[in-house]
Amino acid sequence: MPCLLLLLIMAFPRVALVCMWLFTSMLDRAYHGLLIPLLGFFFLPITTIVYAWMVTHHMAIDGVNLVILIIAVLADAGSHGGGRNYYRGRR
């Protein structure tokens, strides 16, 4: 089951965020309000999921956990930058 959840998060991060919001209270416990998860939905969905998971499970944001969070940020940034390079090559 955890492997299926990881596959869902990597393939469809926005779908996973909506499912987390509807069926769990992880986002409510990690973020106090609606603005940050809403911005995370549009700009950094994988980072939003990873941070909510770390805060909900009371993990310190240092060491290996910080590396995991940085990898999530890089994965989100890579998904935004890849489209620009694709369209630049088609001219």
Beta strands, then each sheet from edge to edge (+ up, - down):
end
